[in-house]
Amino acid sequence: MTTIETTAISVDLPQALDERWSRLPGIQVDGTRLTIDPAEYFFRFESNTWLVADWQLVTDQLLGAQETTESAVEQMALQFIKEHAASTSDAALVLRTAYEVYAYLFREEHLAGLGLPQITADHLRMLREAATLMALNKVELDGRISNVGPCWFFPAATSVVFDLDDEMGGILDEVYHGGWFNEHRRIESIKAHAALGGRLVHGCQSVPDQSGGVVAPYGASMNTFCDDLAEFKAGWIEQVYAHRVTPAA
């Protein structure tokens, strides 16, 4: 693991997170207060800056915008990022922004259209919490993964924190990256992720294989991204699963 020196990340979120997040190294949850020790939490932490835009501005100017034959939604998001996003070293701001993004993307009105009756409002809460933490992951323009933590590997992390079995973890992952298969959700995702300075990219194919998701800047090299992830993925996933709680006999 490589890491730069940094102080603990601490943030107050609008709602309390599940206390079981503390099962993962470097995380402490105290009600709405979340504290992360980067040296313990991340597998790789080489950058303490992120690109963010004001969520209220995204809500006011972008979420309701309609693409046209002259301007695709991706172009609109890229232009918005160019005009309104700024670099920050305030990880708490990144987490607060991410919470708003995923509270919007995983809102309960989507349940009826998922086609997955086993997914409940509580599962959407799990998605919101995990995706919020994933916002601290980072990919550079050259495609190198500079920050990666346990939540990159969504089924593994949720199995540890929420005691999900492999089947349910995989189903939850399908909901997470289902925006690739539902155009309405994909468009929502592109617009909302402008608040986090990029677009959500995924390393998986049609089924969850724990190649993860990250908000990457437009223009980042996906070839380098995939190669970098493939080199280390198996070892990182094994470390996440090592914190799984075995039920008492």
C-alpha positions as CSV (number, residue, x, y, z in Angstrom):
1,M,0.0,0.0,0.0
2,T,1.2,3.5,-0.8
3,T,-0.1,6.6,0.9
4,I,0.7,10.2,1.3
5,E,0.7,11.8,4.7
6,T,-2.6,13.3,5.7
7,T,-4.7,13.9,8.7
8,A,-7.8,11.9,9.5
9,I,-10.9,12.7,7.3
10,S,-13.9,13.6,9.4
11,V,-17.4,14.6,8.2
12,D,-20.9,15.1,9.5
13,L,-23.4,13.6,7.1
14,P,-27.2,14.3,6.9
15,Q,-28.0,10.9,8.2
16,A,-26.2,8.4,10.4
17,L,-24.4,5.6,8.7
18,D,-24.6,1.9,9.7
19,E,-22.3,1.4,12.6
20,R,-21.0,-1.8,11.0
21,W,-18.8,0.3,8.6
22,S,-16.4,0.2,11.5
23,R,-15.7,-3.4,10.6
24,L,-13.4,-2.1,7.9
25,P,-10.0,-0.8,8.9
26,G,-9.7,2.9,9.4
27,I,-13.4,3.7,9.6
28,Q,-15.2,5.0,12.7
29,V,-18.9,5.8,12.8
30,D,-20.5,7.8,15.6
31,G,-24.0,8.6,14.6
32,T,-23.8,11.1,11.7
33,R,-20.1,11.5,12.3
34,L,-17.8,9.6,10.0
35,T,-14.0,9.5,10.5
36,I,-11.5,7.8,8.2
37,D,-7.8,7.2,8.8
38,P,-6.4,7.2,5.2
39,A,-3.3,5.2,6.2
40,E,-5.5,2.3,7.5
41,Y,-8.5,2.6,5.1
42,F,-7.0,2.9,1.7
43,F,-5.1,0.3,-0.3
44,R,-3.5,3.1,-2.2
45,F,-3.8,6.8,-1.4
46,E,-1.6,9.0,-3.5
47,S,-3.8,12.1,-4.0
48,N,-5.7,14.3,-1.5
49,T,-7.4,16.5,-4.1
50,W,-10.7,15.9,-5.9
51,L,-12.8,17.8,-8.4
52,V,-16.3,18.8,-7.1
53,A,-19.1,21.2,-8.1
54,D,-21.8,22.6,-5.9
55,W,-24.7,20.1,-5.7
56,Q,-27.3,22.8,-5.5
57,L,-26.0,24.3,-8.7
58,V,-26.1,20.8,-10.3
59,T,-29.7,20.5,-9.1
60,D,-30.7,24.0,-10.4
61,Q,-28.9,24.0,-13.7
62,L,-28.2,20.5,-14.9
63,L,-30.6,17.9,-13.6
64,G,-33.5,19.3,-15.4
65,A,-31.7,20.1,-18.6
66,Q,-32.7,18.2,-21.7
67,E,-30.3,17.0,-24.4
68,T,-30.9,17.9,-28.0
69,T,-29.7,16.8,-31.4
70,E,-26.9,19.4,-31.1
71,S,-25.9,18.8,-27.5
72,A,-25.7,15.3,-25.9
73,V,-26.0,14.9,-22.2
74,E,-22.3,14.0,-21.9
75,Q,-21.4,17.3,-23.6
76,M,-23.6,19.2,-21.2
77,A,-22.0,17.5,-18.2
78,L,-18.5,18.1,-19.5
79,Q,-19.2,21.8,-20.1
80,F,-20.8,22.2,-16.7
81,I,-17.7,20.6,-15.1
82,K,-15.4,23.0,-17.0
83,E,-17.4,26.0,-15.9
84,H,-18.3,25.1,-12.3
85,A,-16.1,22.4,-10.9
86,A,-13.0,23.2,-8.8
87,S,-10.2,21.2,-7.2
88,T,-10.4,20.7,-3.4
89,S,-8.4,19.0,-0.8
90,D,-11.4,19.0,1.6
91,A,-12.3,15.3,1.7
92,A,-15.3,16.1,3.9
93,L,-16.7,18.3,1.1
94,V,-16.3,15.4,-1.3
95,L,-18.2,13.1,1.0
96,R,-21.0,15.5,1.7
97,T,-21.4,16.2,-2.1
98,A,-21.3,12.4,-2.8
99,Y,-24.0,11.8,-0.2
100,E,-26.3,14.3,-2.0
101,V,-25.5,12.7,-5.4
102,Y,-26.4,9.2,-4.2
103,A,-29.4,10.2,-2.2
104,Y,-30.7,11.4,-5.5
105,L,-29.6,8.5,-7.7
106,F,-30.8,5.8,-5.2
107,R,-34.1,7.3,-4.2
108,E,-37.0,5.1,-3.4
109,E,-39.1,6.0,-6.4
110,H,-36.8,3.8,-8.5
111,L,-37.7,0.7,-6.6
112,A,-40.8,0.0,-8.7
113,G,-38.9,0.1,-11.9
114,L,-36.0,-2.1,-11.0
115,G,-37.7,-5.4,-11.7
116,L,-36.0,-6.8,-8.5
117,P,-38.7,-7.3,-5.9
118,Q,-36.1,-8.5,-3.4
119,I,-34.5,-5.0,-3.3
120,T,-35.9,-2.8,-0.6
121,A,-35.6,0.7,0.6
122,D,-33.0,-0.6,3.1
123,H,-30.9,-1.9,0.2
124,L,-31.0,1.5,-1.4
125,R,-29.7,2.9,1.9
126,M,-26.7,0.5,1.7
127,L,-26.1,1.6,-1.9
128,R,-26.1,5.3,-0.8
129,E,-23.7,4.7,2.0
130,A,-21.2,2.6,0.0
131,A,-21.3,4.9,-3.0
132,T,-20.6,7.9,-0.8
133,L,-17.4,6.3,0.4
134,M,-16.5,5.3,-3.1
135,A,-16.3,9.0,-4.0
136,L,-12.9,9.2,-2.3
137,N,-11.5,6.8,-4.9
138,K,-9.7,8.5,-7.7
139,V,-8.4,7.9,-11.2
140,E,-5.9,10.3,-12.9
141,L,-6.1,11.5,-16.4
142,D,-3.4,9.1,-17.5
143,G,-5.7,6.3,-16.2
144,R,-3.6,5.4,-13.1
145,I,-5.7,4.6,-10.0
146,S,-4.3,7.0,-7.4
147,N,-6.8,6.3,-4.6
148,V,-8.5,3.0,-4.0
149,G,-10.3,1.7,-0.8
150,P,-12.4,-1.3,0.1
151,C,-15.6,0.2,-1.3
152,W,-14.2,-0.1,-4.8
153,F,-15.1,-3.8,-4.5
154,F,-18.7,-3.4,-3.9
155,P,-20.0,-6.9,-3.2
156,A,-17.0,-7.6,-1.0
157,A,-17.4,-4.5,1.1
158,T,-21.2,-4.9,1.4
159,S,-20.8,-8.5,2.5
160,V,-18.5,-7.4,5.3
161,V,-20.6,-4.4,6.5
162,F,-24.1,-5.5,5.9
163,D,-23.7,-9.3,6.2
164,L,-25.0,-9.9,2.7
165,D,-24.4,-13.3,1.1
166,D,-22.7,-13.5,-2.3
167,E,-26.0,-13.7,-4.2
168,M,-27.5,-10.6,-2.6
169,G,-24.3,-8.7,-2.9
170,G,-24.2,-9.4,-6.6
171,I,-27.8,-8.3,-7.0
172,L,-27.1,-5.1,-5.2
173,D,-24.1,-4.5,-7.5
174,E,-26.5,-4.9,-10.4
175,V,-28.6,-2.1,-9.1
176,Y,-25.5,0.0,-8.6
177,H,-24.3,-0.3,-12.2
178,G,-27.8,-0.7,-13.6
179,G,-27.5,2.7,-15.1
180,W,-25.7,1.1,-18.0
181,F,-28.8,-0.8,-19.0
182,N,-31.5,1.7,-18.3
183,E,-31.2,4.9,-20.4
184,H,-33.2,7.0,-18.0
185,R,-31.0,6.1,-15.1
186,R,-27.9,6.5,-17.2
187,I,-28.8,10.1,-18.1
188,E,-29.6,10.8,-14.5
189,S,-26.2,9.4,-13.5
190,I,-24.2,11.4,-16.0
191,K,-25.8,14.7,-14.8
192,A,-25.5,13.9,-11.1
193,H,-21.9,12.8,-11.3
194,A,-20.9,16.2,-12.7
195,A,-21.0,17.2,-9.0
196,L,-18.1,14.9,-8.5
197,G,-16.2,16.2,-11.4
198,G,-16.6,13.3,-13.9
199,R,-18.6,10.3,-15.0
200,L,-19.0,7.0,-13.3
201,V,-17.0,4.3,-15.1
202,H,-17.1,0.6,-14.4
203,G,-14.6,-2.2,-14.9
204,C,-17.2,-5.0,-14.9
205,Q,-18.9,-6.6,-17.9
206,S,-22.5,-7.9,-17.8
207,V,-22.2,-9.5,-14.4
208,P,-20.6,-8.3,-11.2
209,D,-16.9,-9.3,-11.1
210,Q,-15.7,-6.8,-8.6
211,S,-13.9,-4.6,-11.1
212,G,-15.4,-1.7,-9.4
213,G,-16.7,1.7,-10.2
214,V,-15.1,5.1,-9.8
215,V,-16.0,8.7,-10.8
216,A,-13.3,9.4,-13.4
217,P,-12.5,12.6,-15.2
218,Y,-13.6,12.9,-18.8
219,G,-10.7,12.0,-21.0
220,A,-9.0,9.5,-18.5
221,S,-7.3,6.5,-20.2
222,M,-9.6,3.5,-19.7
223,N,-6.9,1.1,-21.0
224,T,-4.5,2.1,-18.3
225,F,-7.3,2.1,-15.7
226,C,-8.2,-1.5,-16.6
227,D,-4.6,-2.7,-16.7
228,D,-3.8,-1.1,-13.3
229,L,-6.9,-2.5,-11.7
230,A,-6.3,-6.0,-13.0
231,E,-2.8,-6.1,-11.6
232,F,-3.8,-5.6,-8.0
233,K,-7.5,-6.5,-7.9
234,A,-7.4,-10.1,-6.5
235,G,-5.1,-9.2,-3.6
236,W,-7.2,-6.2,-2.6
237,I,-10.5,-8.1,-2.7
238,E,-9.0,-10.9,-0.5
239,Q,-8.0,-8.3,2.1
240,V,-11.6,-6.9,2.1
241,Y,-13.1,-10.4,2.6
242,A,-10.7,-11.0,5.5
243,H,-12.9,-8.7,7.6
244,R,-16.1,-10.7,7.0
245,V,-17.8,-11.6,10.3
246,T,-18.5,-15.3,10.7
247,P,-21.9,-15.9,12.3
248,A,-21.8,-17.6,15.7
249,A,-22.6,-21.3,15.6
